[in-house]
C-alpha cells in the first residue's frame, strides 16, 4: 500500500480538502470580536441650579466619559431626540440606543432630599438587527452605566458635601446607586426563531433546494435535447419549471418551519415572497453555471455555500476587514439572509431595499445567461458534424 502513488496522492488530497473547508468554516469567524458597533447616544439632560447659585449638569460629563472610553466596542452617534434614534433603529442604523433623560441632573440632586426621585436611564436594544450584536451592546451598556454610576456617586458626594456638612445614612445609600436602568427591546425576533438567527438558517436551506432543482432540470434538459427537442425551448421551460418548483419549495419550507417547529412569522406571505425571490436568484445562477460549464460547476457552488454559511448570522462589525471586503461584500447568500431579516423583523416587504434590488439584478442577469446557453450549445452542435465530415473525406 505504501508503495502505491495513489496512497500518497490521497493524503495530499485529504489535506487540501481539510485546508479548504477549514478555511471556509473557521478561517473567517474564529477570532471574531465586536468592534465599531454603531450605537446612538441621546442626551436630554437639563441644567439644574443649586441653592448656592451654581449650576449642575452631568449629561455632558457622562458623554465625555463614554466617548473617551476606548474599551467600549462602539461608534457613538449623538442624536438630539429619542424619536430620531427610534427612526435609526427602524432603518437598521444602530444596534442600540442609550438615552439620558431630561431630569438626570435634577433627579440626582433629589437623592439628597427627603423626596428622592432617581432618574431612569434607558437602554434600547435592536434585537432584530442581530441578536449576537444586540446582546453585546446590552452587556457593554450595562457595564458602562455601572461604571458611570460609581463616578456619579463620587461627584454627588463632593457636590452635596459643599452644600451640607452631613449626609443622612438613607440618602447616602441612595447616592451609591444613583440611577435606575431600564432596558427595552425593539424589533424582537419572535418565538422559535433560533434566537434571531432564522434568516441564516432558511437561506442555506433554500440554496440547497435550488441547487437540487437546478441539477434535476439540467439532467432533464439534456435528455430532452437528446430526444430531439429544440434547445432554445428547453432552456425557456427549464427556467419556468425551476422558478415554479422553487416557489413551491420556499412555501413548503416556511410552512414546515411554522407548523412543525413553531417558528413565529409576522407575515407569512411577505416572507414567502422574498424567500421565493432569493431561491429564484439562486436557481438561475446555479442553472446558468451548469448549462455553461456542466458538472465542474458543482465544486464552485458547494464551496460558495460553505464559505457563506458561517457569515450569515455574524454581524459584519465582528469580521476582519479582509473577510468583509473579499467574501462578505459580494456573496449572494448574504443579501438573501439580510433581506429576510428585514422582512421578518422590520416590517415586511416594504422594509426591503438594496437587498431585494441585488437579488432581482442577480436573477435577471443569470436568466439572460441561462437562455443564452441554448445558442452556445446549438453552435457547438453545428460545428461537430462539419468537423466529422471533413475528417471522413480526408481519410
C-alpha positions in Angstrom: 0.0 0.0 0.0 2.8 2.4 0.9 4.4 1.9 -2.4 1.3 3.0 -4.4 1.3 6.6 -5.6 -2.4 6.8 -5.2 -2.0 6.4 -1.4 0.3 9.5 -1.1 -1.9 11.3 -3.6 -4.9 10.6 -1.4 -3.1 12.0 1.7 -2.3 15.2 -0.3 -6.0 15.4 -1.4 -7.3 14.9 2.1 -5.0 17.6 3.5 -6.0 20.0 0.7 -9.7 19.3 1.4 -9.2 19.9 5.1 -7.4 23.2 4.4 -10.1 24.5 2.0 -13.1 23.6 4.2 -11.3 24.6 7.4 -10.7 28.0 5.8 -14.3 28.2 4.8 -15.8 27.1 8.1 -13.3 28.5 10.6 -10.9 31.0 8.9 -13.5 33.8 8.6 -15.0 33.6 12.0 -12.5 32.3 14.6 -11.1 35.2 16.5 -14.0 37.4 15.5 -14.7 40.1 18.1 -17.0 43.1 18.3 -15.7 46.5 17.1 -17.1 49.8 16.0 -20.7 48.8 16.6 -22.9 51.8 15.8 -24.8 52.9 19.0 -26.8 56.1 19.4 -26.4 58.4 22.4 -29.4 60.7 23.3 -28.6 63.4 25.9 -31.8 65.2 27.1 -30.3 66.3 30.4 -31.3 69.9 31.5 -29.1 72.2 33.6 -30.2 72.4 37.3 -29.4 75.3 39.6 -28.1 74.7 43.1 -29.0 76.6 46.2 -25.7 78.3 46.2 -26.5 79.7 42.7 -24.1 77.4 40.8 -25.3 75.1 38.1 -25.2 71.3 37.9 -25.3 69.3 34.7 -23.9 65.8 34.4 -25.1 64.8 30.9 -22.1 66.3 29.1 -19.7 64.7 31.7 -21.2 61.3 31.0 -20.9 61.8 27.3 -17.2 62.7 27.6 -16.7 59.6 29.8 -18.4 57.2 27.4 -16.9 58.6 24.1 -13.4 58.6 25.5 -13.6 55.0 26.7 -11.7 53.1 24.1 -12.6 49.8 25.8 -16.2 50.1 24.6 -16.6 48.5 21.1 -18.9 51.3 19.9 -19.0 54.1 17.4 -21.2 56.7 19.2 -23.7 58.7 17.2 -25.0 61.7 19.0 -28.8 62.2 18.4 -30.8 65.0 19.8 -34.1 63.2 20.3 -35.4 59.8 21.2 -37.7 59.9 18.2 -34.8 60.3 15.7 -33.0 57.5 17.5 -36.0 55.3 17.0 -36.0 56.1 13.3 -32.4 55.0 13.2 -33.3 51.7 14.9 -36.1 51.1 12.4 -33.7 51.8 9.5 -31.1 49.4 10.9 -28.6 52.2 11.5 -28.0 51.4 15.2 -27.7 48.2 17.3 -28.8 50.1 20.4 -29.5 53.4 22.0 -28.6 54.9 25.3 -31.0 57.7 26.5 -30.0 60.1 29.3 -33.3 61.7 30.5 -34.1 65.4 30.8 -34.3 65.0 34.6 -30.9 63.4 35.0 -29.2 66.2 36.9 -32.3 67.2 38.9 -33.0 63.6 39.8 -29.5 63.0 41.0 -29.7 66.1 43.3 -33.0 65.0 44.6 -31.4 61.9 46.2 -30.0 64.2 48.9 -33.5 65.4 49.8 -36.5 64.0 51.7 -38.2 63.1 48.4 -35.7 61.4 46.2 -36.5 60.9 42.5 -33.7 58.8 40.9 -33.5 59.3 37.2 -34.2 56.5 34.7 -31.5 55.8 32.2 -32.9 53.9 29.2 -31.1 51.2 27.1 -32.8 50.3 23.8 -31.6 47.1 22.1 -32.3 46.4 18.4 -32.7 42.7 18.6 -33.9 42.1 15.1 -30.8 43.7 13.5 -28.6 40.9 15.0 -29.1 39.0 18.2 -25.4 38.4 18.8 -24.5 42.1 18.4 -27.5 43.3 20.4 -26.5 41.1 23.3 -23.0 42.6 23.3 -24.5 46.1 23.1 -26.8 45.4 26.1 -24.0 43.9 28.2 -21.5 46.6 27.4 -24.0 49.4 28.0 -25.0 48.0 31.4 -21.3 47.8 32.3 -20.7 51.4 31.1 -23.7 52.7 33.2 -22.5 50.9 36.3 -19.0 52.4 35.8 -20.6 55.9 35.3 -22.7 55.4 38.4 -19.6 55.0 40.5 -18.2 58.2 39.2 -21.6 60.0 39.7 -21.6 58.8 43.3 -18.3 60.4 44.0 -19.3 63.6 42.2 -22.6 63.8 44.1 -20.9 63.3 47.5 -18.4 66.0 46.7 -21.1 68.4 45.3 -23.6 67.8 48.1 -20.8 67.9 50.7 -20.3 71.5 49.7 -23.9 72.2 50.3 -24.3 70.5 53.6 -22.0 69.3 56.4 -23.5 65.9 56.9 -25.4 63.4 54.6 -28.0 61.2 56.3 -27.4 57.4 56.1 -30.5 56.7 53.9 -29.6 59.4 51.5 -26.0 58.2 51.4 -27.3 54.7 50.4 -29.3 56.2 47.6 -26.3 58.0 46.3 -24.4 54.7 46.0 -26.7 53.6 43.2 -27.9 57.0 41.8 -29.7 55.9 38.6 -32.2 53.3 37.6 -31.6 51.4 34.4 -34.5 50.4 32.1 -34.0 48.1 29.1 -36.3 48.0 26.1 -36.1 45.6 23.2 -37.3 46.7 19.7 -37.9 44.6 16.6 -37.9 41.4 18.6 -37.2 38.2 16.7 -40.2 36.3 18.0 -40.7 32.8 19.3 -38.7 29.8 17.9 -36.6 32.0 15.6 -33.3 30.4 16.6 -32.6 33.4 18.8 -33.0 35.7 15.8 -30.9 33.5 13.5 -33.8 32.1 11.5 -32.8 34.1 8.3 -29.4 32.5 8.4 -31.0 29.0 8.6 -33.6 29.5 5.9 -31.1 30.9 3.4 -28.8 27.8 3.1 -31.9 25.5 3.1 -33.1 27.5 0.1 -29.7 27.4 -1.6 -29.6 23.6 -1.3 -33.2 23.2 -2.5 -32.4 25.4 -5.5 -29.3 23.5 -6.3 -31.1 20.2 -6.3 -33.7 21.7 -8.5 -31.1 23.0 -10.9 -29.3 19.7 -11.2 -32.5 17.7 -11.8 -33.7 20.1 -14.5 -30.2 20.3 -16.1 -30.2 16.5 -16.5 -33.8 16.6 -17.8 -32.9 19.3 -20.3 -30.0 17.2 -21.6 -32.3 14.2 -22.1 -34.9 16.4 -23.8 -32.4 17.7 -26.2 -31.1 14.3 -26.9 -34.6 13.2 -27.7 -34.9 15.9 -30.4 -36.3 18.9 -28.6 -35.2 22.4 -29.6 -32.5 23.8 -27.2 -34.0 27.3 -27.0 -37.4 26.0 -26.0 -35.8 23.6 -23.5 -33.9 26.5 -21.8 -37.1 28.5 -21.5 -39.0 25.6 -20.0 -36.1 24.9 -17.7 -36.3 28.4 -16.3 -40.1 28.4 -15.9 -40.2 25.0 -14.3 -37.3 25.9 -12.0 -39.0 29.1 -10.8 -42.2 27.2 -10.2 -40.5 24.5 -8.2 -38.5 27.0 -6.1 -41.8 28.8 -5.4 -43.4 25.6 -4.1 -40.2 24.7 -2.1 -40.0 28.1 -0.4 -43.6 28.0 0.6 -43.3 24.4 1.9 -40.1 25.4 3.8 -41.9 28.2 5.7 -45.0 26.0 6.3 -42.7 23.3 7.7 -40.8 25.9 9.9 -44.1 27.3 11.2 -46.2 24.1 11.6 -43.6 21.6 12.6 -41.2 23.8 14.7 -43.4 26.7 15.8 -41.5 29.5 14.1 -43.3 32.8 14.7 -43.7 34.7 11.4 -45.1 38.3 11.4 -46.1 38.0 7.8 -46.1 34.5 6.2 -46.9 35.9 2.7 -44.2 38.6 2.7 -41.6 36.1 4.0 -42.6 33.6 1.3 -42.4 36.1 -1.5 -38.9 37.2 -0.5 -37.7 33.7 0.1 -39.1 32.8 -3.4 -37.1 35.7 -4.8 -33.9 34.5 -3.1 -34.4 30.9 -4.2 -35.1 32.1 -7.8 -31.8 34.1 -7.9 -30.0 31.0 -6.5 -31.6 28.7 -9.1 -30.9 30.9 -12.1 -27.3 31.4 -11.0 -26.7 27.6 -10.4 -28.5 26.6 -13.6 -26.6 29.1 -15.7 -23.3 27.8 -14.5 -24.4 24.2 -15.0 -25.6 24.9 -18.6 -22.3 26.7 -19.5 -19.8 24.7 -17.6 -21.5 21.4 -16.7 -20.9 19.4 -13.6 -17.5 21.0 -13.0 -19.5 24.0 -11.7 -20.7 21.9 -8.7 -17.5 22.3 -6.6 -17.7 26.0 -7.1 -21.3 26.1 -5.9 -20.6 23.9 -2.9 -17.6 25.9 -1.9 -19.6 29.1 -2.2 -22.1 27.8 0.3 -19.5 26.6 2.7 -17.7 30.0 2.7 -21.0 31.8 3.1 -22.9 29.9 5.8 -20.6 30.8 8.8 -21.0 34.5 7.9 -24.8 34.7 7.6 -25.6 35.3 11.3 -22.3 37.1 12.1 -22.5 40.9 12.4 -20.2 42.5 9.8 -18.6 44.6 12.6 -17.3 41.3 14.1 -15.5 40.3 11.0 -12.0 41.2 9.9 -11.6 43.8 7.2 -10.2 41.2 4.8 -13.3 38.9 5.3 -15.7 41.8 4.9 -14.0 43.1 1.7 -13.2 39.8 -0.1 -16.1 37.5 1.0 -18.9 39.1 2.9 -19.3 42.1 0.5 -20.3 40.0 -2.6 -21.7 36.6 -1.6 -25.3 36.2 -2.8 -26.4 34.3 0.3 -25.6 37.3 2.4 -28.1 39.5 0.5 -30.8 36.9 0.9 -30.2 36.5 4.7 -30.1 40.3 5.3 -33.3 40.7 3.2 -35.1 38.0 5.1 -34.1 39.7 8.4 -35.6 43.0 7.1 -38.8 41.2 6.1 -39.2 39.1 9.2 -38.2 41.7 11.9 -38.5 45.2 10.3 -41.9 45.5 8.7 -42.3 43.1 5.8 -41.6 43.7 2.1 -41.8 47.5 2.5 -38.6 47.3 4.7 -36.5 45.7 2.0 -34.5 47.9 -0.3 -30.9 47.3 -1.5 -31.0 43.5 -0.8 -34.1 42.9 -2.9 -32.6 45.1 -5.7 -29.4 43.0 -5.7 -31.3 39.7 -5.8 -33.5 41.0 -8.7 -30.4 42.0 -10.6 -28.8 38.6 -10.0 -31.9 36.8 -11.1 -32.3 39.0 -14.2 -28.6 38.7 -15.2 -28.4 34.9 -14.8 -31.7 34.4 -16.6 -30.2 36.0 -19.6 -27.2 33.8 -19.3 -29.4 30.7 -18.9 -31.3 31.5 -22.1 -28.1 32.4 -24.0 -26.6 29.0 -23.1 -29.0 27.4 -25.6 -27.4 29.3 -28.5 -24.0 28.4 -27.4 -24.9 24.7 -27.2 -26.5 24.9 -30.6 -23.4 26.4 -32.3 -21.3 23.7 -30.7 -23.6 21.0 -32.1 -23.5 22.6 -35.6 -19.7 22.6 -35.6 -19.2 19.0 -34.6 -20.9 17.3 -37.6 -18.9 19.6 -40.0 -15.6 18.6 -38.5 -16.5 15.0 -38.5 -17.5 15.2 -42.2 -14.2 16.8 -43.2 -12.3 14.2 -41.3 -14.1 11.4 -43.1 -13.4 12.9 -46.5 -9.7 13.3 -45.8 -9.5 9.8 -44.7 
